[in-house]
Amino acid sequence: MQGFHIPAAPPLYTNTFLLISDAGHAVVIDPAAEVHSYDEILKQHNATLTTILCTHGHYDHVGSAAALKAEWNAALYCEKADLAGDRMYPLSAADCGYTEGEQIAVDELRFTAWHTPGHTPGSVVLLCGEHLFCGDTLFAGSIGRTDLEGGSSAQMADSLRKLAQLPIPRETQVLPGHGEFSTFGAELDDNYYIRSALRGGNDIF
């Protein structure tokens, strides 16, 4: 497997990722960068984009999803709850949503999905090997906003409690939708919002 971190344009600098399997099949996670940013890497590595995984449907995470799907005929995953087709949630359709705990396989790549509503109703996190793609559920030392349309502080607290109890090794890399990377163990130990949720708080702000 080869992995690439492709930050989207300022001012949001959304973290997006491109993974290429040993057989040359590619997965884009949160396609927010320009289409050519992905196409150039795919061409360089003679890879074919087969799968697009959206951790949630906000505009700053799905900007290239429709164009990439059309160009490559790739399968697009996004939860139905985040398919409003409006300014905040621009996607109106996807091929698939996520089943709790399901594995999405692309050759040797295995993505396990868990629902983590709070930032949006359809937020998920995706574990692939030693990499946890968190979208805007979990940041290094923080969490995503819950005061936007569809957000819920109480749901976020529930999601953080669930996330903390999942069988994820402490050394797993936390790859959030914005900001710096971390490890799962560091977030369990030092993230104020996770610690507050584990103490039973439902209003984590």
Phi, psi and chi 1 to 4 in degrees:
 res  aa     phi    psi   chi1   chi2   chi3   chi4
   1 MET       -  139.5 -175.1  -92.1  -76.9      -
   2 GLN  -117.7  139.0  -66.7  176.1  -70.8      -
   3 GLY  -125.6  142.1      -      -      -      -
   4 PHE  -133.2  133.1  -57.3   87.1      -      -
   5 HIS   -96.8  122.3  171.4 -141.9      -      -
   6 ILE  -124.2   95.1  -52.7  170.8      -      -
   7 PRO   -67.6  141.2  -15.2   29.4      -      -
   8 ALA   -78.7  177.0      -      -      -      -
   9 ALA   -70.2  158.5      -      -      -      -
  10 PRO   -66.6  159.0   22.4  -32.2      -      -
  11 PRO   -91.3   -5.2   33.5  -37.1      -      -
  12 LEU   -89.7  -26.6  -64.2  173.9      -      -
  13 TYR    49.5   44.0  -63.3  104.1      -      -
  14 THR   -55.2  133.5  -56.9      -      -      -
  15 ASN   -76.8  121.6  -68.6  -36.0      -      -
  16 THR  -124.1  159.8   84.1      -      -      -
  17 PHE  -139.2  145.2  -55.7   90.8      -      -
  18 LEU  -127.4  120.7  173.1   63.8      -      -
  19 LEU  -114.1  135.1  -53.7 -177.3      -      -
  20 ILE  -119.5  125.0  -58.4  176.1      -      -
  21 SER   -73.3  169.1   76.3      -      -      -
  22 ASP   -62.9  -24.4  -67.6  -18.8      -      -
  23 ALA   -90.3    0.9      -      -      -      -
  24 GLY    89.7   17.1      -      -      -      -
  25 HIS   -99.4  135.1  -60.6  128.2      -      -
  26 ALA  -113.7  151.1      -      -      -      -
  27 VAL  -127.1  130.0  179.4      -      -      -
  28 VAL  -105.4  133.3  168.3      -      -      -
  29 ILE  -113.1  121.6  -60.8  160.3      -      -
  30 ASP    56.3   74.2  -75.0   -9.3      -      -
  31 PRO   -74.9   81.9   29.8  -35.5      -      -
  32 ALA  -106.5  -15.4      -      -      -      -
  33 ALA   -79.8  172.4      -      -      -      -
  34 GLU   -63.9  147.7  -63.8  -66.9  -27.1      -
  35 VAL   -55.2  -41.5  169.3      -      -      -
  36 HIS   -63.7  -25.0   69.4   80.9      -      -
  37 SER   -62.9  -38.4  -60.5      -      -      -
  38 TYR   -78.6  -43.7  -54.3  103.9      -      -
  39 ASP   -60.4  -37.7  -75.6  -11.8      -      -
  40 GLU   -63.1  -43.3  -72.2  176.3    3.4      -
  41 ILE   -68.8  -41.4  -64.4  173.4      -      -
  42 LEU   -60.5  -42.8  -68.6  166.0      -      -
  43 LYS   -65.8  -43.3 -177.4  178.0  179.6 -179.7
  44 GLN   -59.3  -32.9  -70.4  169.7    4.4      -
  45 HIS  -106.6   11.1  -65.3  -87.6      -      -
  46 ASN    51.4   45.4 -164.8   28.8      -      -
  47 ALA  -109.6  157.4      -      -      -      -
  48 THR  -117.2  126.1  -59.6      -      -      -
  49 LEU   -76.6  119.8  178.5   62.7      -      -
  50 THR  -112.6  -22.2   64.3      -      -      -
  51 THR  -144.4  136.3  -50.1      -      -      -
  52 ILE  -122.8  120.6  -58.5  167.9      -      -
  53 LEU  -113.8  117.6  -57.6  177.3      -      -
  54 CYS  -103.0  125.7  -60.3      -      -      -
  55 THR   -73.3  -22.8   61.6      -      -      -
  56 HIS  -167.8  177.0   62.6  -67.2      -      -
  57 GLY  -101.4    9.6      -      -      -      -
  58 HIS   -61.0  148.7  -86.2  164.3      -      -
  59 TYR   -56.6  -31.0   68.9   93.4      -      -
  60 ASP   -83.0    6.4   59.1  -34.4      -      -
  61 HIS  -122.3  -10.2  -73.3 -106.1      -      -
  62 VAL  -127.0   15.3  -57.1      -      -      -
  63 GLY   -56.4  -33.2      -      -      -      -
  64 SER  -104.7    5.3  -64.1      -      -      -
  65 ALA   -60.2  -49.6      -      -      -      -
  66 ALA   -65.0  -42.0      -      -      -      -
  67 ALA   -66.5  -42.6      -      -      -      -
  68 LEU   -65.9  -40.0  -74.2  169.6      -      -
  69 LYS   -61.5  -44.1  173.4  177.5  171.3   53.0
  70 ALA   -66.3  -40.3      -      -      -      -
  71 GLU   -68.7  -41.4  177.7 -176.6   -1.2      -
  72 TRP  -107.2   -4.2  -66.6   93.5      -      -
  73 ASN    55.4   40.9 -166.0   29.7      -      -
  74 ALA   -83.8  150.6      -      -      -      -
  75 ALA   -75.0  128.5      -      -      -      -
  76 LEU  -107.6  124.1  173.7   60.0      -      -
  77 TYR  -108.6  127.0  -74.6   73.1      -      -
  78 CYS  -162.0  143.1 -171.6      -      -      -
  79 GLU   -68.5  140.9  -84.9  -65.7  -75.6      -
  80 LYS   -56.4  -34.9 -176.7  177.8  179.4  179.4
  81 ALA   -62.5  -18.8      -      -      -      -
  82 ASP  -107.4   19.7  -77.5    7.4      -      -
  83 LEU  -110.2   60.9  -62.0  175.8      -      -
  84 ALA   -82.5  -23.8      -      -      -      -
  85 GLY    69.8   32.0      -      -      -      -
  86 ASP  -121.1 -168.3   58.2   20.9      -      -
  87 ARG   -64.7  -41.5 -175.8  174.4  179.4  179.7
  88 MET   -76.3  -39.1 -178.5   65.6   77.8      -
  89 TYR  -121.1   80.6  -62.5   93.4      -      -
  90 PRO   -69.6  -24.9   20.8  -30.9      -      -
  91 LEU   -71.2  137.3  -68.8  179.4      -      -
  92 SER  -112.7   -8.8   57.9      -      -      -
  93 ALA  -154.3  152.5      -      -      -      -
  94 ALA  -146.6  160.5      -      -      -      -
  95 ASP   -74.4  -33.5  -63.8  -59.8      -      -
  96 CYS  -148.4  153.0  -50.7      -      -      -
  97 GLY  -102.5 -162.1      -      -      -      -
  98 TYR  -119.0  133.6  -59.6   94.6      -      -
  99 THR   -92.3  133.6  -60.2      -      -      -
 100 GLU   -54.3  123.7  179.7   75.7    5.1      -
 101 GLY    78.2    2.7      -      -      -      -
 102 GLU   -71.0  156.3   79.8  166.7  -50.3      -
 103 GLN  -108.7  127.5  -79.4 -158.4  -11.5      -
 104 ILE  -101.7  118.3  -60.4  164.3      -      -
 105 ALA  -105.6  129.6      -      -      -      -
 106 VAL  -129.1   95.1  179.2      -      -      -
 107 ASP    56.3 -125.4  -59.7  -33.7      -      -
 108 GLU   -79.7   -9.3   79.3  -83.4   10.2      -
 109 LEU   -78.6  129.9  -54.5  176.8      -      -
 110 ARG  -127.8  116.2  -60.8  -72.9 -169.5  -85.6
 111 PHE  -106.3  119.5  -63.0   86.5      -      -
 112 THR   -99.0  129.5  -56.6      -      -      -
 113 ALA  -108.2  137.1      -      -      -      -
 114 TRP  -131.5  138.4  -68.4  -73.0      -      -
 115 HIS   -76.1  132.0  -65.5  103.6      -      -
 116 THR  -137.7   63.7   54.4      -      -      -
 117 PRO   -62.4  157.8   24.3  -34.4      -      -
 118 GLY   148.1  -56.3      -      -      -      -
 119 HIS   -73.2  -46.0  178.9   63.2      -      -
 120 THR  -137.3  163.1   71.6      -      -      -
 121 PRO   -62.8  -29.4  -20.7   31.5      -      -
 122 GLY  -105.4   19.1      -      -      -      -
 123 SER   -64.9  142.6  -71.6      -      -      -
 124 VAL  -137.5  161.1  -58.9      -      -      -
 125 VAL  -115.7  152.5  -62.0      -      -      -
 126 LEU  -129.8  121.4  -60.0  161.3      -      -
 127 LEU  -102.1  124.4  179.2   66.9      -      -
 128 CYS  -130.6  104.9 -179.1      -      -      -
 129 GLY    61.5 -119.8      -      -      -      -
 130 GLU  -100.1   24.5  -62.7  179.7  -11.3      -
 131 HIS  -128.1  126.4  -56.9   90.5      -      -
 132 LEU  -111.9  109.9 -177.3   66.3      -      -
 133 PHE   -89.4  113.0  -60.2   95.0      -      -
 134 CYS  -103.7   -7.3  -60.6      -      -      -
 135 GLY    55.3 -131.9      -      -      -      -
 136 ASP  -107.3   20.7  -72.0    2.3      -      -
 137 THR   -74.0  -46.6  -65.2      -      -      -
 138 LEU  -135.4  128.9 -179.9   65.3      -      -
 139 PHE  -112.2  169.5  -62.2  149.0      -      -
 140 ALA   -66.8  107.6      -      -      -      -
 141 GLY    79.0    6.5      -      -      -      -
 142 SER  -155.4 -167.5 -170.2      -      -      -
 143 ILE  -143.4  170.5   57.4  171.6      -      -
 144 GLY   -74.6  158.8      -      -      -      -
 145 ARG   -64.1  147.6  -67.2  174.7   60.8  175.0
 146 THR  -118.6    5.1   60.8      -      -      -
 147 ASP   -97.8    5.9   59.9  -24.6      -      -
 148 LEU   -88.8  169.0  -59.0  173.6      -      -
 149 GLU   -53.6  124.7  177.0 -171.9  -11.7      -
 150 GLY    89.2   -5.2      -      -      -      -
 151 GLY   -81.3  159.5      -      -      -      -
 152 SER  -154.6  119.0  166.6      -      -      -
 153 SER   -64.2  -39.8 -178.7      -      -      -
 154 ALA   -66.5  -42.7      -      -      -      -
 155 GLN   -64.7  -37.9  -76.1 -171.6  -34.9      -
 156 MET   -62.3  -42.5  178.6   65.6   87.1      -
 157 ALA   -60.0  -43.8      -      -      -      -
 158 ASP   -61.7  -42.2  -72.6  -19.4      -      -
 159 SER   -66.0  -38.7  -68.1      -      -      -
 160 LEU   -66.4  -39.1  -67.0  175.5      -      -
 161 ARG   -62.8  -43.7  -79.5 -169.8  -76.3  -90.5
 162 LYS   -63.4  -45.8  179.5  171.1   80.5  172.1
 163 LEU   -59.0  -41.6 -172.2   57.9      -      -
 164 ALA   -65.6  -23.3      -      -      -      -
 165 GLN   -99.6    0.5  -64.9  164.4    3.8      -
 166 LEU   -72.9  153.1  -69.6  174.5      -      -
 167 PRO   -78.7   66.6   30.1  -36.0      -      -
 168 ILE  -110.3  123.1  -60.5  173.3      -      -
 169 PRO   -58.9  146.6  -23.7   34.2      -      -
 170 ARG   -62.9  -29.2  -70.8  177.2   57.5   86.0
 171 GLU   -80.8   -3.3   63.3  -88.4   17.6      -
 172 THR   -58.2  134.6  -60.8      -      -      -
 173 GLN   -74.3  129.7  -86.1 -162.2  -66.3      -
 174 VAL   -93.0  115.9  169.1      -      -      -
 175 LEU  -114.6   93.8  -55.5  176.1      -      -
 176 PRO   -83.8  173.1   32.4  -35.1      -      -
 177 GLY   -74.3  -19.5      -      -      -      -
 178 HIS  -147.0  150.3  -57.9  -84.7      -      -
 179 GLY    84.3 -164.3      -      -      -      -
 180 GLU   -79.7  162.1  -62.9 -179.2   -3.1      -
 181 PHE   -86.2  164.4  -57.2  162.7      -      -
 182 SER  -149.6 -165.3 -179.9      -      -      -
 183 THR  -125.7  156.7   66.1      -      -      -
 184 PHE   -63.4  -39.2 -165.6   62.2      -      -
 185 GLY   -62.9  -41.0      -      -      -      -
 186 ALA   -63.1  -39.2      -      -      -      -
 187 GLU   -70.0  -39.3  -62.5  -49.1  -52.6      -
 188 LEU   -60.8  -36.9  -68.9  177.8      -      -
 189 ASP   -82.2  -36.6  -67.7  -17.6      -      -
 190 ASP  -121.5  -10.9  -58.9  -34.8      -      -
 191 ASN   -78.2  114.8 -170.9  -57.7      -      -
 192 TYR   -55.7  -40.5  164.1   80.7      -      -
 193 TYR   -71.1  -37.5  -60.0   98.7      -      -
 194 ILE   -65.8  -44.5  -69.1  179.4      -      -
 195 ARG   -63.7  -39.0  -67.0  172.5   65.9   86.2
 196 SER   -65.1  -43.2  176.4      -      -      -
 197 ALA   -62.5  -40.0      -      -      -      -
 198 LEU   -68.5  -23.0  -70.4  173.3      -      -
 199 ARG   -79.7   -2.8  -71.6 -164.7  -63.1  -91.8
 200 GLY   103.8    4.5      -      -      -      -
 201 GLY   -74.3  133.7      -      -      -      -
 202 ASN   -99.3  -22.4  -75.3  -37.2      -      -
 203 ASP  -107.3   98.4 -173.1   -4.0      -      -
 204 ILE   -90.8    8.5   53.3 -180.0      -      -
 205 PHE  -111.0      -  -70.4   97.8      -      -
